[in-house]
């Protein structure tokens, strides 16, 4: 008979104290992504746990679960318990992944795959020990080793993340020829011609992130700030600014600038984790939108990474124009939902279940859109 036990972290001090054990454990996790790695989760919690915005919950409690089997750590559940206001005066408590509240690209239970009875042990412990209305877990990747387990028994397609994957023998020109659609190639040629005809001095800079870069990132991010479309400048709010600064310090991070006449008109930040590159944040001066600086910068960063023998660039989640057109792998992301044990849990579960089911048409439309813009590929890789 298997001997399972759990140990639970409920404060930031516990996260720090158990850091070495966590880091040693995740060294052997095959599909670990940086948005559910130890330093990402620690940084997110330290920055956002005291935030006041309702998207982060009106109250938050850490609930990280270490699962041991016969004394050996076999899984980490990076959970937190969130209380949100619903219908103005009602409060709903849900168990969620740390980081999903602000759109982490991937979230998952950290393990290489364990028996369903082990997951059932943790779920039974949650129902017996904690009080909550829902288990609501977002941005679960299709490659998760935990799919088809008890935690993910009720899942709903959510969106896609996009990846540019290169073989070791592939150079930039080959990748561009095979995977860039004709319209993108024409756009790049048109933009470069406009720059030459205008007489602009055009330059590309790729450098290590430094403290004096943040003012420039903030300045350029102001151009995409849009209250109507709920787009915020990540560098002008206290919690986001603190989070991003700590994130760039914990991971190897670079910033790339596109310059016109020695002035920065666009930036792209990249985070390096386990020989993968994650394009994290970008913005451009809208006064130069006629030369499409965003696409020019992304294209140049792809060139640079292939030249530096990087085989995997993650563009993050969403169905942005450039992601579907510059990448060659597309990963489905899911939401998982389970009812809780508090009164009216089934009501809240049924309401969300209906909402997610009604949104499946949107996901189908996204899939059709993805297929339509990748017709030039002989084979589309949708996991």
Secondary structure, DSSP 8 states (H G I E B T S, - for coil): ---EEEEEE-SHHHHHHTHHHHHHHHTT-TT--GGGSHHHHHHHHHHHTT---GGG-SEEEEEEEEEEETTEEEEEEEEEEEEEEETTTEEEEEEEETTGGGT-S----BSS---HHHHHHHHHHHHHH---SEEEEEEEETT-TTTTSGGGSSEEEEEEEEEEE--TT--HHHHHHHHS-HHHHHHHHHHHHHHHHHT--EEEEEEE--GGGHHHHHHHHTTT-BTTTTB--TTSSHHHHHHHHHHHHHSEEEEEEEEETTEEEEEEEEEEETTEEEEEEEEE-GGGGGG-HHHHHHHHHHHHHHHTT--EEEEEES--HHHHHH-SEEEEEEEEEEE-SSTTHHHHHHHHHHHHHHTHHHHHHHHHHHHHHTTT-SS-EE-
